[in-house]
Amino acid sequence: MNSSPQDAGPRTVHRSMSEVAFAVREGRTRAYETVEGQDLDAFELVRIDAFSGPTAALTAALVSYLDARGHRLAGTPGSAAPTKLHQYVHFAQSGIPVPCTEFLPRPLLLASFPRLAVGLGLPFVLKSLGAGSGRLNHLVHDETGFIRLLTDAAHVSVPYLAQRYVPNNGTFRLLVLGDDVPIVMHRCATDGSHLTNTAQGGHATLFEPETFDAEVKILAVRAAALMGYDVAGVNVVQDRTTSKWFVLEANPSPAIGTGAFAAEKTRAYAAYLYRKFEWRRPRAGARPA
């Protein structure tokens, strides 16, 4: 990575992805190297060399961050599948509200509880960079539990995000089909957990989409469109103290023919496909080509 020219000429700085961190805040997203604490926005040219392993998933988030700031990129490898971090960076930079989120390299994460507790509040969520369906998603109440989780043999290789826990009365899954939201499901936990995903035992209730908050439906359609998804399951949550809405995820492979309300989702999907491909059907009385 080449910094802005100094009096002695350009300075070249080499960092590995294990020395890059992200802080996602509404209206203020930051990607920085952790050795000197410099924001990557301070570098005039950034070269991203190919790398493997779990850190490959960070590429898309870093590219999104730098691209939004007009930086020239060299040697950028093909993007991995978008992770939650990529989505949060992309959403926050596009004005879509997401909960405050931190990603720190594992060596720094282990010692970061005091800082995270102040910045995110307690309890906060620790969630895997890539896992879905509520897996590897934990609610952290104290430093003892935080350390125990990160040092557990089953979790030592898991890249985690730390995120503000949004107090809520359940989450909502909006099925986005093109520019329409025909299915709205409210999901709540049945065991006192913070996890509302039906794959983790959450209970789902179908809402009438016509009466659901129109601005939130627009928000879901925007989130899906930003990721380039025609079909998506967008998870949103409303803070029960401030009434503010946040986007938690846009899933490009939502369960349609399975899970809760499969029949309703399938009908909505079939209607969407009918509209989408209607132009391909021959008009009545028209001769086949």
C-alpha positions as YAML, in Angstrom:
chain: A
units: angstrom
residues:
- id: 1
  name: MET
  ca: [0.00, 0.00, 0.00]
- id: 2
  name: ASN
  ca: [1.46, 3.35, -1.03]
- id: 3
  name: SER
  ca: [0.82, 6.36, 1.16]
- id: 4
  name: SER
  ca: [0.52, 9.95, 0.07]
- id: 5
  name: PRO
  ca: [3.90, 11.37, -1.00]
- id: 6
  name: GLN
  ca: [5.96, 12.76, 1.86]
- id: 7
  name: ASP
  ca: [8.94, 15.14, 1.67]
- id: 8
  name: ALA
  ca: [11.23, 12.14, 1.19]
- id: 9
  name: GLY
  ca: [9.02, 10.65, -1.51]
- id: 10
  name: PRO
  ca: [6.27, 8.06, -1.43]
- id: 11
  name: ARG
  ca: [6.30, 5.62, 1.48]
- id: 12
  name: THR
  ca: [5.38, 2.01, 0.90]
- id: 13
  name: VAL
  ca: [3.64, 0.14, 3.73]
- id: 14
  name: HIS
  ca: [3.04, -3.60, 3.77]
- id: 15
  name: ARG
  ca: [0.24, -5.08, 5.86]
- id: 16
  name: SER
  ca: [-1.41, -8.48, 6.01]
- id: 17
  name: MET
  ca: [-5.17, -8.92, 6.32]
- id: 18
  name: SER
  ca: [-4.57, -10.01, 9.91]
- id: 19
  name: GLU
  ca: [-3.58, -6.38, 10.50]
- id: 20
  name: VAL
  ca: [-6.71, -4.79, 9.02]
- id: 21
  name: ALA
  ca: [-9.81, -3.88, 11.05]
- id: 22
  name: PHE
  ca: [-13.22, -2.35, 10.31]
- id: 23
  name: ALA
  ca: [-15.52, -0.07, 12.29]
- id: 24
  name: VAL
  ca: [-19.01, 0.36, 10.81]
- id: 25
  name: ARG
  ca: [-21.02, 3.30, 12.11]
- id: 26
  name: GLU
  ca: [-23.97, 5.10, 10.62]
- id: 27
  name: GLY
  ca: [-22.54, 7.76, 8.31]
- id: 28
  name: ARG
  ca: [-18.96, 6.94, 9.33]
- id: 29
  name: THR
  ca: [-17.34, 3.69, 8.21]
- id: 30
  name: ARG
  ca: [-13.64, 3.08, 8.75]
- id: 31
  name: ALA
  ca: [-11.15, 0.48, 7.54]
- id: 32
  name: TYR
  ca: [-7.70, 0.80, 9.08]
- id: 33
  name: GLU
  ca: [-4.42, -1.00, 9.59]
- id: 34
  name: THR
  ca: [-3.82, -1.88, 13.21]
- id: 35
  name: VAL
  ca: [-0.03, -1.46, 13.44]
- id: 36
  name: GLU
  ca: [-0.01, 2.36, 13.26]
- id: 37
  name: GLY
  ca: [-3.76, 2.91, 13.24]
- id: 38
  name: GLN
  ca: [-3.84, 4.58, 9.82]
- id: 39
  name: ASP
  ca: [-7.11, 4.71, 7.94]
- id: 40
  name: LEU
  ca: [-6.76, 3.06, 4.55]
- id: 41
  name: ASP
  ca: [-8.36, 6.19, 3.15]
- id: 42
  name: ALA
  ca: [-5.03, 7.94, 3.84]
- id: 43
  name: PHE
  ca: [-3.25, 5.80, 1.25]
- id: 44
  name: GLU
  ca: [-3.06, 7.02, -2.31]
- id: 45
  name: LEU
  ca: [-2.75, 3.62, -3.95]
- id: 46
  name: VAL
  ca: [-3.76, 0.29, -2.46]
- id: 47
  name: ARG
  ca: [-2.70, -3.05, -3.86]
- id: 48
  name: ILE
  ca: [-4.54, -6.14, -2.66]
- id: 49
  name: ASP
  ca: [-2.63, -9.32, -3.35]
- id: 50
  name: ALA
  ca: [-4.41, -12.65, -3.50]
- id: 51
  name: PHE
  ca: [-4.66, -14.49, -0.23]
- id: 52
  name: SER
  ca: [-6.41, -17.59, 1.01]
- id: 53
  name: GLY
  ca: [-8.13, -18.89, 4.09]
- id: 54
  name: PRO
  ca: [-10.84, -17.11, 6.12]
- id: 55
  name: THR
  ca: [-9.33, -13.69, 5.42]
- id: 56
  name: ALA
  ca: [-10.26, -14.01, 1.74]
- id: 57
  name: ALA
  ca: [-13.80, -13.16, 2.82]
- id: 58
  name: LEU
  ca: [-12.63, -9.66, 3.82]
- id: 59
  name: THR
  ca: [-11.67, -8.70, 0.28]
- id: 60
  name: ALA
  ca: [-15.12, -7.56, -0.85]
- id: 61
  name: ALA
  ca: [-15.57, -5.37, 2.24]
- id: 62
  name: LEU
  ca: [-12.20, -3.72, 1.72]
- id: 63
  name: VAL
  ca: [-12.82, -3.14, -1.99]
- id: 64
  name: SER
  ca: [-16.23, -1.63, -1.22]
- id: 65
  name: TYR
  ca: [-14.72, 0.70, 1.38]
- id: 66
  name: LEU
  ca: [-11.93, 1.94, -0.89]
- id: 67
  name: ASP
  ca: [-14.06, 2.13, -4.02]
- id: 68
  name: ALA
  ca: [-16.56, 4.42, -2.25]
- id: 69
  name: ARG
  ca: [-13.68, 6.82, -1.57]
- id: 70
  name: GLY
  ca: [-12.44, 6.87, -5.16]
- id: 71
  name: HIS
  ca: [-9.19, 5.05, -4.52]
- id: 72
  name: ARG
  ca: [-7.23, 3.38, -7.25]
- id: 73
  name: LEU
  ca: [-6.87, -0.33, -6.63]
- id: 74
  name: ALA
  ca: [-4.15, -2.56, -8.07]
- id: 75
  name: GLY
  ca: [-3.94, -6.31, -8.16]
- id: 76
  name: THR
  ca: [-7.41, -6.83, -6.73]
- id: 77
  name: PRO
  ca: [-8.32, -10.53, -6.72]
- id: 78
  name: GLY
  ca: [-11.77, -11.78, -7.60]
- id: 79
  name: SER
  ca: [-14.23, -11.09, -4.81]
- id: 80
  name: ALA
  ca: [-15.32, -13.85, -2.49]
- id: 81
  name: ALA
  ca: [-18.99, -14.35, -1.74]
- id: 82
  name: PRO
  ca: [-20.29, -11.29, 0.15]
- id: 83
  name: THR
  ca: [-20.04, -11.67, 3.90]
- id: 84
  name: LYS
  ca: [-22.00, -9.87, 6.60]
- id: 85
  name: LEU
  ca: [-19.10, -7.43, 6.95]
- id: 86
  name: HIS
  ca: [-19.19, -6.62, 3.23]
- id: 87
  name: GLN
  ca: [-22.92, -6.01, 3.45]
- id: 88
  name: TYR
  ca: [-22.62, -3.77, 6.53]
- id: 89
  name: VAL
  ca: [-19.88, -1.68, 4.94]
- id: 90
  name: HIS
  ca: [-21.80, -1.41, 1.67]
- id: 91
  name: PHE
  ca: [-25.10, -0.59, 3.42]
- id: 92
  name: ALA
  ca: [-23.65, 1.97, 5.83]
- id: 93
  name: GLN
  ca: [-21.85, 3.82, 3.02]
- id: 94
  name: SER
  ca: [-25.11, 3.94, 1.06]
- id: 95
  name: GLY
  ca: [-27.20, 5.38, 3.90]
- id: 96
  name: ILE
  ca: [-28.91, 2.15, 4.95]
- id: 97
  name: PRO
  ca: [-28.97, 1.91, 8.76]
- id: 98
  name: VAL
  ca: [-27.14, -1.07, 10.28]
- id: 99
  name: PRO
  ca: [-26.22, -1.72, 13.93]
- id: 100
  name: CYS
  ca: [-22.77, -0.45, 14.96]
- id: 101
  name: THR
  ca: [-20.29, -3.19, 14.07]
- id: 102
  name: GLU
  ca: [-16.60, -3.88, 14.71]
- id: 103
  name: PHE
  ca: [-14.29, -6.37, 13.04]
- id: 104
  name: LEU
  ca: [-10.89, -6.88, 14.65]
- id: 105
  name: PRO
  ca: [-8.13, -9.37, 13.84]
- id: 106
  name: ARG
  ca: [-8.30, -12.29, 16.27]
- id: 107
  name: PRO
  ca: [-5.18, -11.32, 18.30]
- id: 108
  name: LEU
  ca: [-6.70, -7.88, 18.98]
- id: 109
  name: LEU
  ca: [-10.23, -9.14, 19.47]
- id: 110
  name: LEU
  ca: [-9.30, -11.23, 22.50]
- id: 111
  name: ALA
  ca: [-8.18, -8.14, 24.44]
- id: 112
  name: SER
  ca: [-10.89, -5.81, 23.14]
- id: 113
  name: PHE
  ca: [-13.76, -6.43, 25.57]
- id: 114
  name: PRO
  ca: [-13.42, -3.15, 27.55]
- id: 115
  name: ARG
  ca: [-13.41, -1.12, 24.35]
- id: 116
  name: LEU
  ca: [-16.30, -3.04, 22.78]
- id: 117
  name: ALA
  ca: [-18.38, -2.82, 25.95]
- id: 118
  name: VAL
  ca: [-18.07, 0.97, 25.87]
- id: 119
  name: GLY
  ca: [-18.53, 1.37, 22.11]
- id: 120
  name: LEU
  ca: [-21.35, -1.13, 21.58]
- id: 121
  name: GLY
  ca: [-22.90, -1.34, 25.04]
- id: 122
  name: LEU
  ca: [-23.81, -4.46, 26.98]
- id: 123
  name: PRO
  ca: [-24.90, -6.97, 26.06]
- id: 124
  name: PHE
  ca: [-23.49, -7.05, 22.54]
- id: 125
  name: VAL
  ca: [-23.60, -9.69, 19.81]
- id: 126
  name: LEU
  ca: [-20.67, -11.76, 18.63]
- id: 127
  name: LYS
  ca: [-21.46, -13.35, 15.27]
- id: 128
  name: SER
  ca: [-19.49, -15.28, 12.72]
- id: 129
  name: LEU
  ca: [-18.31, -13.41, 9.64]
- id: 130
  name: GLY
  ca: [-19.93, -15.95, 7.34]
- id: 131
  name: ALA
  ca: [-22.30, -18.33, 9.15]
- id: 132
  name: GLY
  ca: [-26.03, -17.94, 8.61]
- id: 133
  name: SER
  ca: [-29.35, -19.20, 9.99]
- id: 134
  name: GLY
  ca: [-28.44, -17.96, 13.46]
- id: 135
  name: ARG
  ca: [-25.44, -20.27, 13.79]
- id: 136
  name: LEU
  ca: [-22.35, -19.04, 15.65]
- id: 137
  name: ASN
  ca: [-24.30, -16.06, 16.96]
- id: 138
  name: HIS
  ca: [-23.83, -15.28, 20.66]
- id: 139
  name: LEU
  ca: [-25.02, -12.65, 23.11]
- id: 140
  name: VAL
  ca: [-22.14, -11.43, 25.27]
- id: 141
  name: HIS
  ca: [-22.93, -10.11, 28.76]
- id: 142
  name: ASP
  ca: [-19.50, -9.95, 30.42]
- id: 143
  name: GLU
  ca: [-15.78, -10.33, 29.83]
- id: 144
  name: THR
  ca: [-15.64, -13.81, 31.35]
- id: 145
  name: GLY
  ca: [-18.15, -15.16, 28.83]
- id: 146
  name: PHE
  ca: [-16.43, -13.26, 26.02]
- id: 147
  name: ILE
  ca: [-13.02, -14.81, 26.76]
- id: 148
  name: ARG
  ca: [-14.52, -18.26, 27.30]
- id: 149
  name: LEU
  ca: [-16.24, -18.11, 23.92]
- id: 150
  name: LEU
  ca: [-13.19, -16.95, 21.97]
- id: 151
  name: THR
  ca: [-10.84, -19.47, 23.59]
- id: 152
  name: ASP
  ca: [-13.19, -22.43, 23.23]
- id: 153
  name: ALA
  ca: [-11.58, -25.05, 20.99]
- id: 154
  name: ALA
  ca: [-14.67, -25.07, 18.76]
- id: 155
  name: HIS
  ca: [-14.39, -21.33, 18.09]
- id: 156
  name: VAL
  ca: [-10.68, -20.48, 17.99]
- id: 157
  name: SER
  ca: [-10.59, -20.37, 14.18]
- id: 158
  name: VAL
  ca: [-13.91, -18.54, 13.71]
- id: 159
  name: PRO
  ca: [-13.64, -14.92, 12.45]
- id: 160
  name: TYR
  ca: [-16.14, -12.95, 14.52]
- id: 161
  name: LEU
  ca: [-17.89, -9.59, 14.21]
- id: 162
  name: ALA
  ca: [-18.89, -7.67, 17.32]
- id: 163
  name: GLN
  ca: [-22.17, -5.79, 16.93]
- id: 164
  name: ARG
  ca: [-24.50, -3.65, 19.00]
- id: 165
  name: TYR
  ca: [-27.47, -5.65, 20.23]
- id: 166
  name: VAL
  ca: [-30.67, -3.92, 19.16]
- id: 167
  name: PRO
  ca: [-33.33, -4.38, 21.87]
- id: 168
  name: ASN
  ca: [-36.40, -5.67, 20.06]
- id: 169
  name: ASN
  ca: [-39.72, -7.45, 20.13]
- id: 170
  name: GLY
  ca: [-38.65, -9.87, 17.42]
- id: 171
  name: THR
  ca: [-37.21, -9.49, 13.94]
- id: 172
  name: PHE
  ca: [-38.84, -9.40, 10.52]
- id: 173
  name: ARG
  ca: [-37.96, -11.36, 7.38]
- id: 174
  name: LEU
  ca: [-39.08, -9.56, 4.22]
- id: 175
  name: LEU
  ca: [-39.12, -11.56, 1.01]
- id: 176
  name: VAL
  ca: [-38.01, -9.18, -1.73]
- id: 177
  name: LEU
  ca: [-38.96, -10.16, -5.27]
- id: 178
  name: GLY
  ca: [-37.77, -7.51, -7.70]
- id: 179
  name: ASP
  ca: [-39.20, -4.24, -6.42]
- id: 180
  name: ASP
  ca: [-41.99, -5.91, -4.46]
- id: 181
  name: VAL
  ca: [-42.27, -7.27, -0.91]
- id: 182
  name: PRO
  ca: [-45.15, -9.78, -1.02]
- id: 183
  name: ILE
  ca: [-44.21, -11.70, 2.15]
- id: 184
  name: VAL
  ca: [-43.52, -10.25, 5.61]
- id: 185
  name: MET
  ca: [-42.82, -12.59, 8.51]
- id: 186
  name: HIS
  ca: [-42.42, -11.61, 12.14]
- id: 187
  name: ARG
  ca: [-40.08, -13.92, 14.05]
- id: 188
  name: CYS
  ca: [-39.59, -14.20, 17.78]
- id: 189
  name: ALA
  ca: [-37.68, -16.50, 20.10]
- id: 190
  name: THR
  ca: [-39.61, -19.03, 22.16]
- id: 191
  name: ASP
  ca: [-36.84, -19.99, 24.62]
- id: 192
  name: GLY
  ca: [-35.68, -16.63, 25.94]
- id: 193
  name: SER
  ca: [-32.80, -16.53, 23.47]
- id: 194
  name: HIS
  ca: [-31.88, -13.48, 21.40]
- id: 195
  name: LEU
  ca: [-32.09, -15.67, 18.26]
- id: 196
  name: THR
  ca: [-35.34, -15.34, 16.33]
- id: 197
  name: ASN
  ca: [-34.37, -17.34, 13.24]
- id: 198
  name: THR
  ca: [-36.79, -20.21, 12.65]
- id: 199
  name: ALA
  ca: [-33.81, -22.52, 12.04]
- id: 200
  name: GLN
  ca: [-32.94, -21.90, 15.70]
- id: 201
  name: GLY
  ca: [-36.45, -22.55, 16.98]
- id: 202
  name: GLY
  ca: [-37.95, -19.09, 16.48]
- id: 203
  name: HIS
  ca: [-41.71, -18.76, 15.96]
- id: 204
  name: ALA
  ca: [-42.91, -17.07, 12.76]
- id: 205
  name: THR
  ca: [-46.11, -15.12, 12.16]
- id: 206
  name: LEU
  ca: [-47.29, -13.90, 8.76]
- id: 207
  name: PHE
  ca: [-48.00, -10.17, 8.43]
- id: 208
  name: GLU
  ca: [-50.16, -8.49, 5.80]
- id: 209
  name: PRO
  ca: [-47.56, -6.80, 3.57]
- id: 210
  name: GLU
  ca: [-50.03, -4.06, 2.56]
- id: 211
  name: THR
  ca: [-50.26, -2.84, 6.16]
- id: 212
  name: PHE
  ca: [-46.56, -3.17, 6.98]
- id: 213
  name: ASP
  ca: [-44.43, -0.01, 7.21]
- id: 214
  name: ALA
  ca: [-43.95, 1.17, 3.61]
- id: 215
  name: GLU
  ca: [-40.62, 2.86, 4.37]
- id: 216
  name: VAL
  ca: [-39.20, -0.36, 5.76]
- id: 217
  name: LYS
  ca: [-40.28, -2.25, 2.63]
- id: 218
  name: ILE
  ca: [-38.51, 0.36, 0.51]
- id: 219
  name: LEU
  ca: [-35.45, -0.05, 2.73]
- id: 220
  name: ALA
  ca: [-35.47, -3.82, 2.15]
- id: 221
  name: VAL
  ca: [-35.79, -3.41, -1.62]
- id: 222
  name: ARG
  ca: [-32.89, -0.93, -1.59]
- id: 223
  name: ALA
  ca: [-30.72, -3.29, 0.44]
- id: 224
  name: ALA
  ca: [-31.35, -6.16, -1.97]
- id: 225
  name: ALA
  ca: [-30.75, -3.95, -5.01]
- id: 226
  name: LEU
  ca: [-27.46, -2.65, -3.58]
- id: 227
  name: MET
  ca: [-26.20, -6.23, -3.38]
- id: 228
  name: GLY
  ca: [-27.50, -6.98, -6.88]
- id: 229
  name: TYR
  ca: [-30.15, -9.43, -5.67]
- id: 230
  name: ASP
  ca: [-33.46, -9.74, -7.56]
- id: 231
  name: VAL
  ca: [-34.66, -12.24, -4.97]
- id: 232
  name: ALA
  ca: [-33.64, -11.89, -1.32]
- id: 233
  name: GLY
  ca: [-34.70, -12.46, 2.23]
- id: 234
  name: VAL
  ca: [-33.95, -9.20, 4.04]
- id: 235
  name: ASN
  ca: [-33.88, -9.30, 7.83]
- id: 236
  name: VAL
  ca: [-34.77, -6.10, 9.67]
- id: 237
  name: VAL
  ca: [-35.21, -5.20, 13.31]
- id: 238
  name: GLN
  ca: [-36.82, -2.28, 15.12]
- id: 239
  name: ASP
  ca: [-35.28, -0.84, 18.27]
- id: 240
  name: ARG
  ca: [-38.09, -1.03, 20.80]
- id: 241
  name: THR
  ca: [-36.78, 2.02, 22.70]
- id: 242
  name: THR
  ca: [-36.16, 4.39, 19.77]
- id: 243
  name: SER
  ca: [-38.44, 2.81, 17.11]
- id: 244
  name: LYS
  ca: [-35.55, 3.05, 14.63]
- id: 245
  name: TRP
  ca: [-35.22, 0.29, 12.02]
- id: 246
  name: PHE
  ca: [-31.98, -1.50, 11.09]
- id: 247
  name: VAL
  ca: [-31.08, -3.93, 8.32]
- id: 248
  name: LEU
  ca: [-29.39, -7.08, 9.65]
- id: 249
  name: GLU
  ca: [-28.82, -9.05, 6.45]
- id: 250
  name: ALA
  ca: [-29.80, -9.54, 2.81]
- id: 251
  name: ASN
  ca: [-29.82, -13.25, 1.98]
- id: 252
  name: PRO
  ca: [-29.71, -14.04, -1.76]
- id: 253
  name: SER
  ca: [-30.90, -17.61, -1.20]
- id: 254
  name: PRO
  ca: [-33.95, -17.34, 1.06]
- id: 255
  name: ALA
  ca: [-35.89, -20.52, 1.81]
- id: 256
  name: ILE
  ca: [-38.97, -20.36, -0.41]
- id: 257
  name: GLY
  ca: [-40.23, -23.90, -0.89]
- id: 258
  name: THR
  ca: [-39.31, -24.91, 2.66]
- id: 259
  name: GLY
  ca: [-39.61, -23.51, 6.16]
- id: 260
  name: ALA
  ca: [-42.38, -21.35, 7.58]
- id: 261
  name: PHE
  ca: [-45.20, -20.42, 5.18]
- id: 262
  name: ALA
  ca: [-43.66, -22.32, 2.28]
- id: 263
  name: ALA
  ca: [-46.97, -22.39, 0.37]
- id: 264
  name: GLU
  ca: [-47.42, -18.61, 0.61]
- id: 265
  name: LYS
  ca: [-43.81, -17.94, -0.38]
- id: 266
  name: THR
  ca: [-44.03, -20.34, -3.31]
- id: 267
  name: ARG
  ca: [-47.20, -18.67, -4.63]
- id: 268
  name: ALA
  ca: [-45.59, -15.24, -4.35]
- id: 269
  name: TYR
  ca: [-42.47, -16.46, -6.12]
- id: 270
  name: ALA
  ca: [-44.50, -18.07, -8.91]
- id: 271
  name: ALA
  ca: [-46.42, -14.81, -9.41]
- id: 272
  name: TYR
  ca: [-43.13, -12.91, -9.54]
- id: 273
  name: LEU
  ca: [-41.72, -15.25, -12.19]
- id: 274
  name: TYR
  ca: [-44.97, -14.97, -14.18]
- id: 275
  name: ARG
  ca: [-44.66, -11.17, -14.22]
- id: 276
  name: LYS
  ca: [-40.94, -11.21, -14.92]
- id: 277
  name: PHE
  ca: [-41.16, -13.48, -17.94]
- id: 278
  name: GLU
  ca: [-44.58, -12.43, -19.22]
- id: 279
  name: TRP
  ca: [-42.97, -10.61, -22.18]
- id: 280
  name: ARG
  ca: [-41.62, -13.93, -23.44]
- id: 281
  name: ARG
  ca: [-45.03, -15.55, -23.87]
- id: 282
  name: PRO
  ca: [-46.55, -15.28, -27.37]
- id: 283
  name: ARG
  ca: [-49.55, -13.01, -27.69]
- id: 284
  name: ALA
  ca: [-52.92, -14.67, -28.20]
- id: 285
  name: GLY
  ca: [-53.32, -15.53, -31.89]
- id: 286
  name: ALA
  ca: [-49.68, -14.83, -32.70]
- id: 287
  name: ARG
  ca: [-47.89, -17.33, -34.89]
- id: 288
  name: PRO
  ca: [-44.82, -19.01, -33.42]
- id: 289
  name: ALA
  ca: [-41.58, -17.74, -34.97]
...
